[in-house]
């Protein structure tokens, strides 16, 4: 029979409150509602003989003291305002030569008639008096010890989080007995990153296999990539697979307002790691402490963050030995890390965890669909093609949102329409069918969106169309939805076709309405950035061929431009030329297919949404069929009007609401999925 483990005794804060209240209550009741004052023996005798103001005397034989109880008249004369109108017992104390002599004095007062009251002889009680005098001091000492123990986080000031342990490491320790383990089976995609991480785990498990060949385990690995791509998940998988102690800590945990605390925490972390070696230390968001030195705004003052970084550099590869301690770190901003932190010997490997491509997206969806009851006809490949640019965190959100939508509609299983609705909801925002629009605005939106559909249908490199809607969603009054092709490099004609298709909405307004509106603001922003990228980054301009002003080091160019004012004028002229040519090209296509555009517009006004099948019935099949077109053709349920208004691939052309030009807050347009793997960010002309 197993014995019950005794729980340790803990002091509760409410117990301290109870002790204080009991002490105050004792003071109140033991005080006996009285006032007293110590007087000389001659005054005491005068109160008895001349004033006849004492009606009772208590003699304390062990203290050589006498206590006299005053009459009401003398009490008010002596204490006045201290007793007011209340019934308070007033007393005076005096020292006496001895009990025998004082007794003879009382007999003398009785014989003369000066005193006629009672006399008592008592012992004061030395223990009670001592306890009464020492109790407040004891309570103060106990309270002080308890407060200091609380501040120090437990016994002896060694616990984490206390004022005396502020320099202690806040790292969480995971071991092989930890529940809810994450393994490499839970990490889908990221095959190359997993290979390098798994090698570190394998070295810890079978070190002899490597050391026999003279190999050494990498001292550190830095996981770099956009947010949500699975860097922290990979670290959790390492913790679950390695079967060695795993310390997890955030970079911000080192940063503290007190001088020297960060460096102290680094020392304590590595001290604990060395004691448990071999082990792994994971520092998440290391850019919080590893930012390049010399760039702070303190202008030479003592920077606590830099002191912490210096200590981290020393611990990772200094004179001390850290054998058996492997450092894993994750960051979204590798470009701002200090170069000394990035060198070999500290982080021997930099593992780039990129956004997943199509095969990885399919694998990630399969992982997240394990715990979801899915309809058997779900096409995972189509779902993955609908979500280019999504990260692993986005896929988890899509699956959860789809399950919520299915439950809201009382379905027995999650369907493809629910997943499409979830993608719609996450990217486009909440559907707003009750948004008030006039008939004129509704026709203008329909003309705009039909223009996108018409132009993109007749361009070879435009992304295949899935659906066009004029139902407001989020900040967009209407949208055209496409299924982008997966490309590793992007020819110039692809970018030009994308610019032309994006300008189709504004061109349709001008050709068929004879006026333009503010609804194309998002389209114009996108095409301007694309055209500037062609000229400034990719060297795709006729007048400025083979030139790129993109700085891949992340240093940028400070406050100066890397080109002259004359070159800037050429850049502006080339950007304007590219946009103007594609705008005229879009208008030519619209004039050529004006009849079909008019039919699309009427269908949009009537039904508010059209699909690929509707466009194909009007214009005929696209002359250029891609793998995406074949997938769309094989999924007529997705492309028919019977499906719910919820099929949103990831590259919408949004028609935005008119906004206040003094305070524009436009949502950021999704980047084209047809960009190169090393695509720089869109050029900012400012």
Secondary structure, 3 states (H helix, E strand, C coil): CCCCCCCCCCCCHHHHHHHHHHHHHHHHHHCCCEEEEECCHHHHHHHHHCCCCEEEEEEECCCCEEEEEECHHHHHHHHHHHCCCCCCEEEEEEECCCHHHHHHHHHHHHHHCCCCCEEEEECCCHHHHHHHHHHHHHHHHHHHHHHHHHHCCCHHHCCCCCHHHCCCCCCEEECCCCCCCCCHHHCCCCHHHHHHHHHHHHHHHCHHHHHCCCCCCCCEEEEECCCCCCHHHHHHHHHHHHCCEEEEEEHHHHCCCCCCHHHHHHHHHHHHHHHCCCEEEEEECCHHHHECCCCCCCCCCCCHHHHHHHHHHHHHHCCCCCCCEEEEEEECCHHHECHHHHCCCCCCEEEECCCCCHHHHHHHHHHHCCCCCECCCCCHHHHHHCCCCCCHHHHHHHHHHHHHHHHHCCCCCECHHHHHHHHHHHHHCCECCCCCCCHHHHHHHHHHHHHHHHHHHCCCCCCEEEEEECCCECCEEEEEEEECCCCCCCCHHHHHHHHHHHCHHHHHHHHHHCCCCHHHHHHHHHHHHHHHHHHHHCCECCCCECCCCCCCCCCCCCCCCCCCHHHHHHHHHHHHHHHHHHHHHHHHHHHHCHHHHHHHHHHHHHHCEEEHHHHHHHHCCCCCCCHHHHHHHCCCCCCCCCCCCCCCCCCCEEEECCCCHHHCCCCCCCCCCCCCCCCCCCCCCC
